[in-house]
Amino acid sequence: MPIAGMNGESRDLVAIVDKLDDAVAHRRSEPVVGYLLHKLSRYTRNHLAASETAAAAMAEEVGRFDHEYTIDPRPFVASELVDFLHDWLVGHISGMDMHYRPGKTR
């Protein structure tokens, strides 16, 4: 899901989400989905939580999904996560990151 004007951190996040989406769509094994979910949870804690309030809320929600999936790795939990992430990313990137594209001033 590449979007013109994304910053590097958003590209990293989109790459994780795309891999997770692919894993869920192709019914990859629970360890694959679990690995990607843990990677996403670490990413959100390390890269997003300190940067802005909306990102902190996103990190909290991803942590909830991570915990829920660890307890019970049902496919609908993973697909619900992918839907949440796509919605969040599109809103975040179009609403926030575009403020930082070249030529824009804060």
TAVENLIN-V613715 format. One record per backbone hydrogen bond with DSSP energy under -1.0 kcal/mol. CO is the residue of the C=O (numbers start at 1). NH is the residue of the N-H. Records with the same first field share a line. If there is no record, write none. Layout:
CO: NH / NH
//
This chain:
3: 6
7: 11
8: 12
9: 13
10: 14
11: 15
12: 16
13: 17
14: 18
15: 19
16: 20
17: 21
18: 22
19: 23
20: 24
21: 25
22: 26
23: 28
24: 27
29: 33
30: 34
31: 35
32: 36
33: 37
34: 38
35: 39
36: 40
37: 41
38: 42
39: 43
40: 44
41: 45
42: 46
43: 47
44: 48 / 49
48: 51 / 52
52: 56
53: 57
54: 58
55: 59
56: 60
57: 61
58: 62
59: 63
60: 64
61: 65
62: 66
63: 67
64: 68
65: 69
66: 70
67: 71
68: 72
72: 74
74: 78
75: 79
76: 80
77: 81
78: 82
79: 83
80: 84
81: 85
82: 86
83: 87
84: 88
85: 89
86: 90
87: 91
88: 92
89: 93
90: 94
91: 95
92: 96 / 97
93: 98
96: 99
97: 100
101: 104
//
